[in-house]
Amino acid sequence: MAKKTFEEALARLEEIAQAMEKEDIGLEESVKLYKEGVELASFCTKKIENAQNTVKTLKESSENVFTLGVFNA
């Protein structure tokens, strides 16, 4: 898969979902779109997991010192 942003991948997933909802789509095209959708969903999931692992929250301690904490969803 060519490099895509999360937003581009998500937009393409929406396009695929709309295309697959059409009744006039053939079996081969459905399978092709389904495969692409699975790959995009995996890509998006990994991006979200990476973002969650990267995001840090600032917590102010009682001495007005900021410390980094890991983001917990």
C-alpha positions in Angstrom: 0.0 0.0 0.0 1.3 3.4 -0.9 2.0 5.8 2.0 -1.3 7.3 3.2 -2.3 9.4 6.1 -4.7 8.1 8.6 -7.3 10.5 7.2 -6.8 9.4 3.6 -7.1 5.7 4.6 -10.3 6.4 6.6 -11.8 8.3 3.7 -11.0 5.4 1.3 -12.5 3.0 3.8 -15.7 5.0 3.6 -15.6 4.9 -0.2 -15.2 1.2 -0.1 -18.1 0.7 2.3 -20.4 2.8 0.1 -19.3 0.9 -3.1 -19.9 -2.4 -1.4 -23.4 -1.4 -0.4 -24.4 -1.0 -4.0 -26.3 -4.0 -5.4 -24.7 -3.8 -8.9 -21.2 -4.7 -7.7 -19.8 -8.0 -8.9 -18.2 -10.7 -6.8 -14.7 -10.1 -8.0 -14.9 -6.4 -7.3 -16.5 -7.1 -3.9 -13.6 -9.4 -3.0 -11.0 -6.9 -4.2 -12.6 -4.0 -2.3 -13.0 -6.2 0.8 -9.3 -7.1 0.8 -8.3 -3.4 0.4 -10.7 -2.5 3.2 -9.1 -5.1 5.6 -5.7 -3.8 4.8 -6.8 -0.2 5.4 -8.6 -1.1 8.6 -5.4 -2.7 9.8 -3.3 0.3 8.8 -5.8 2.7 10.7 -5.7 0.5 13.8 -1.9 0.5 13.9 -1.9 4.3 13.4 -4.4 4.7 16.3 -2.3 2.4 18.5 0.8 4.3 17.7 -0.9 7.6 18.5 -2.1 6.3 21.8 1.4 5.1 22.7 2.9 8.4 21.7 0.5 10.8 23.4 1.6 12.0 26.8 -0.4 13.9 29.3 1.0 16.6 31.5 0.2 16.3 35.1 0.8 19.1 37.5 2.2 18.0 40.8 1.7 19.7 44.0 4.9 21.7 43.6 3.7 23.2 40.2 6.2 20.9 38.4 4.9 19.3 35.3 5.6 15.6 34.7 4.9 13.4 31.7 2.5 10.5 32.0 1.4 7.9 29.5 -2.0 8.4 27.9 -4.5 5.7 28.9 -7.6 5.4 26.8 
